[in-house]
Amino acid sequence: MTIEKILEKAKENNPTANLDLIKRAYLFASKAHQGQKRNSGEDYIIHTLHTAYNLAEMKLNSTTIAAGLLHDVLEDTEITKEELEKEFGKEIAFLVEGVSKLGKIKYRGKERQAESFRKLFLATGKNIRVILIRLFDRLHNLETLRYLPEEKRKRIALESLEIYAPLAYRLGIGELKGQIEDLSFPHVYPEEYQQLIERVKDKYQERERYLKKIRIKIIKKLRKENIQPIEIQSRAKHYYSLWQKLKRYDNDLDKIYDLVALRIIVKNVEECYQTLGAIHKLWKPLPGRIKDYIALPKPNGYQSLHTTVFCIDGRIIEFQIRTPLMHKEAEFGIAAHWYYSEQKGLKAFLKKKITKAPENELDWVKQLKDWQKETKDFSADRYLESLKIDFFRNRIFVFTPDGDVISLPEEATPVDFAYAIHTDIGNHCQQAKVNSKIARLDQALQNGDIVEIIVNKNRRPSKDWFRFIKANLTRTRIKKFFKTELEAWREKRKKQPKTEIKREKREVVAVKPKAVVKKKTKILVAGQTGISINIARCCSPSANNNIKAYITKKHEASIHRADCENLKRAQKKWPQKVIEATWNEK
Ligand code: MN
């Protein structure tokens, strides 16, 4: 890898790229890392060149490429942030500092892992380019993993599988996710990896040959329909994702239809649907396997048409159809957005300080921000759990009656839906209609359901809901409701009559014999009847409450709820005056 290659790539992708900045960053980093070696024996700068090259290939801007070249100078050399800022400005210093902060997080056990998740995501919220640099830094580290001792290798590979690959996926960079996983796979599960390779070697080759035949037929057919495909690619499934999928399909390779898939890239959306039609004219589609991710993109923004058909010789093959733009976004994910914004010209480019996510920020990034706010007091364990549940699990899409798409975890219920729309709708949710029919609040929603919530302002959340809700956001919001309610109640209680002791005197005087007799039969004080009793007004215990008695100066028993704050205060001062009391069950 050389700086020339990077400059070439940057220029190729963007004629207005600031090559001078990239060169300066290179010279600065080379000097800073001088004499340092990687475990592979290579000069350290080779590592940062690889990182920067990938960023250039992803069509990221010059600032990001420069930051890629400089990404290790704060962590591994004497250079300070101030020096970096003086030389390259605030933005680059900020990016490099962010990358270094992420680098300090090491994967050791669950607690730490959760912590690193949190930090990673916080950085994402600030600037997603920090994450991109870190992802490519990690990619090159994985490519040179074999030079590290075994224990370290395993740790880094596992961390990559559990943190970096899901991140790449969530950012829509599917190809990078696949690469990270396939590089980590043999280090984390060496035996399983070997077995899989043995099993699929022939299958992959055989399917590639078969797809050549299909390709010829397709091109002919499309020509007839007046469609000129821009590109037809065959795409082999990545090993790790194949291994994951096999686990879900009884380990039966014949059930995996997308081992090798055909990808057709055509001019525009109309041609996508026409191509789909042409394929279905040739071969029968498998029911339930046509996926229209153009009308209904995946949460990470992915768009394409998918179909699986019974092909030549009755074999089952998956097709993916998309436009060049969709293809670019599938490859580059969120990074593609910056590329397009940078293309708007030199003037805009020079002025533009891209520090926040693009306007059509992916849905989940937005959700993540909200959710971070609401979970910031969680313990590391709980945070990890909720993260796994909400963001690393398959999601479904349902609609509001107006057609807005709401993304929820699988098996989410109308209550989750209501809270996803607005906390107030959730708190007052009385009834739901799913596809115009009245539905239970605990019914599991399905992809494509149209959900309507009927609210009632007098309705409040029920603790029963905890049994069936699926989104952690819902859980957090309901808990918050009950917490707020409890606090309001306590607040009200504080404003009630002064101290228990004074009021009790009044009560004792005011007690009417009749009332005492009536209560007397119902309550046992220390297992006994026959003692004068009055019911404390501060907490007015009733038959389903646990109770205690406070013995007054006049040797009467004042009955309180066991958890009454006034009673607790009195007990602290005069513990001997508080004794057991129960309701007389007879
Ligand atoms: Mn690095």
Boltz pocket constraint, residues with backbone or C-beta under 6 A from the ligand:
constraints:
  - pocket:
      binder: B
      contacts: [[A, 47], [A, 71], [A, 72], [A, 137]]
      max_distance: 6.0
